[in-house]
Amino acid sequence: MANLQGKLEAEVELKAPADKFYKLWRSETHKMPTATSKNIQGIKVHEGDWDQHGAIKIWNYTVEGKSEVFKEKVEFDDDNMSFTLHGIEGHIFDTWKVFKAGCKVVPKGQGSVAKLSMEYEKYKESDPSPDKYMAVLIDMTKDIDAHVASA
């Protein structure tokens, strides 16, 4: 049987300290459209609160010039400054059966490193891996870093 599960990983060097970068994801997600407007056009809380573990948010974003929607449930690990967005529904599920994106922020010198990951499961072997979504996440990470570092 074909292995339909996969994982993409990337590392992005950040100028911002780990705690500041994590804080934006942890409790200030509403600032994302300002920090990375070309990628994220809007986020709204569907259930729970901005900084609440297990909150459900709906994202309006652009990938390769196309507007899409992503609904996720967030899981925070404050001790490790990491979070996981568990996909619930949205355009992504046209192509993948399972989708979750995560980030762990690790202090490094004056700045930090964002370790990004995407875990997914394809419907069929010929389906693509979500490289274009990883490209968006990397670009977002760089924008957020610039936003946080200049704040």
C-alpha positions as CSV (number, residue, x, y, z in Angstrom):
1,M,0.0,0.0,0.0
2,A,1.2,3.5,-0.9
3,N,2.3,5.7,1.9
4,L,0.1,8.7,1.6
5,Q,1.4,10.5,4.7
6,G,4.1,13.1,4.5
7,K,5.9,15.8,6.4
8,L,7.5,19.0,5.2
9,E,10.0,20.9,7.4
10,A,11.8,24.2,7.1
11,E,13.9,26.4,9.4
12,V,13.8,30.2,9.3
13,E,16.4,32.4,11.1
14,L,14.7,35.2,13.0
15,K,16.0,38.6,14.1
16,A,13.2,38.7,16.8
17,P,13.7,37.0,20.2
18,A,11.9,33.7,20.5
19,D,9.4,34.9,23.2
20,K,8.3,37.9,21.1
21,F,7.8,35.9,17.9
22,Y,5.9,33.2,19.8
23,K,3.7,35.8,21.6
24,L,2.3,37.1,18.3
25,W,1.2,33.5,17.5
26,R,0.2,32.8,21.0
27,S,-2.1,35.8,21.8
28,E,-1.9,38.4,19.0
29,T,-2.9,36.4,15.9
30,H,-5.3,39.3,15.1
31,K,-2.2,41.3,14.1
32,M,-1.3,38.8,11.4
33,P,-3.1,40.6,8.6
34,T,-1.1,43.8,9.4
35,A,2.2,41.9,9.8
36,T,1.8,39.8,6.6
37,S,-1.0,41.4,4.5
38,K,0.0,39.8,1.2
39,N,-0.4,36.3,2.7
40,I,-3.2,36.8,5.4
41,Q,-6.2,39.0,4.6
42,G,-8.2,38.2,7.7
43,I,-8.6,35.9,10.8
44,K,-11.6,35.6,13.0
45,V,-12.3,33.6,16.1
46,H,-15.0,31.1,15.5
47,E,-15.0,29.5,18.9
48,G,-13.0,30.4,22.1
49,D,-10.7,33.4,22.4
50,W,-7.6,34.7,20.6
51,D,-5.2,33.3,23.2
52,Q,-7.2,30.3,24.2
53,H,-5.8,26.8,23.8
54,G,-8.2,24.8,21.6
55,A,-9.7,28.0,20.1
56,I,-11.0,27.6,16.5
57,K,-10.1,30.3,14.0
58,I,-11.0,30.9,10.4
59,W,-8.2,32.3,8.2
60,N,-8.6,34.1,4.9
61,Y,-5.3,33.8,3.0
62,T,-3.8,33.9,-0.5
63,V,-1.7,31.1,-2.0
64,E,-0.2,31.6,-5.5
65,G,-2.6,34.5,-6.1
66,K,-5.7,32.5,-5.1
67,S,-7.9,33.4,-2.1
68,E,-8.6,30.5,0.2
69,V,-10.1,29.8,3.6
70,F,-8.7,27.6,6.4
71,K,-10.4,26.6,9.6
72,E,-8.2,25.3,12.4
73,K,-8.1,24.4,16.0
74,V,-4.9,25.6,17.8
75,E,-2.8,23.7,20.3
76,F,-0.2,25.6,22.3
77,D,2.9,24.3,24.2
78,D,4.1,27.3,26.1
79,D,7.1,25.4,27.7
80,N,8.5,24.6,24.3
81,M,7.3,27.8,22.6
82,S,5.5,25.7,20.0
83,F,2.1,25.6,18.4
84,T,0.1,23.3,16.1
85,L,-2.8,24.3,13.8
86,H,-5.0,21.3,13.3
87,G,-6.9,21.7,10.1
88,I,-10.6,21.2,10.4
89,E,-12.0,22.4,7.0
90,G,-11.2,24.6,4.1
91,H,-9.7,24.5,0.6
92,I,-6.7,22.5,1.7
93,F,-9.0,19.5,2.2
94,D,-9.8,19.4,-1.5
95,T,-6.3,18.0,-1.9
96,W,-5.4,16.5,1.5
97,K,-7.3,14.3,4.0
98,V,-5.3,15.4,7.0
99,F,-3.4,18.7,7.4
100,K,-1.6,20.3,10.3
101,A,1.0,23.0,10.4
102,G,3.3,23.7,13.3
103,C,6.1,25.9,14.5
104,K,8.6,25.7,17.4
105,V,10.6,28.8,18.2
106,V,14.1,28.2,19.6
107,P,16.3,31.0,21.0
108,K,19.6,31.6,19.1
109,G,22.0,34.3,20.0
110,Q,20.2,37.7,19.9
111,G,17.4,36.2,17.8
112,S,15.8,32.8,17.3
113,V,15.0,30.1,14.8
114,A,11.5,29.1,13.7
115,K,11.2,25.4,13.0
116,L,8.2,25.0,10.7
117,S,6.5,21.7,9.9
118,M,3.5,20.5,7.9
119,E,2.1,17.1,8.3
120,Y,-0.4,15.9,5.8
121,E,-2.1,12.8,4.3
122,K,-3.0,12.6,0.6
123,Y,-6.1,11.1,-0.8
124,K,-4.1,9.3,-3.5
125,E,-0.5,8.9,-4.4
126,S,-0.5,11.3,-7.3
127,D,-1.7,14.2,-5.1
128,P,1.0,16.8,-4.6
129,S,2.7,17.6,-1.3
130,P,1.7,21.0,0.1
131,D,4.9,22.8,-0.9
132,K,3.1,25.9,-2.0
133,Y,1.6,26.2,1.5
134,M,5.0,25.7,3.1
135,A,6.2,28.6,0.9
136,V,3.4,30.8,2.3
137,L,4.2,29.8,5.9
138,I,7.9,30.6,5.3
139,D,7.0,34.0,3.8
140,M,4.6,34.7,6.7
141,T,7.3,33.8,9.2
142,K,9.8,36.3,7.6
143,D,7.1,39.0,7.5
144,I,6.1,38.4,11.1
145,D,9.8,38.4,12.2
146,A,10.3,41.8,10.5
147,H,7.1,43.1,12.1
148,V,8.1,41.9,15.6
149,A,11.7,42.9,15.3
150,S,10.8,46.5,14.4
151,A,8.1,46.8,17.1
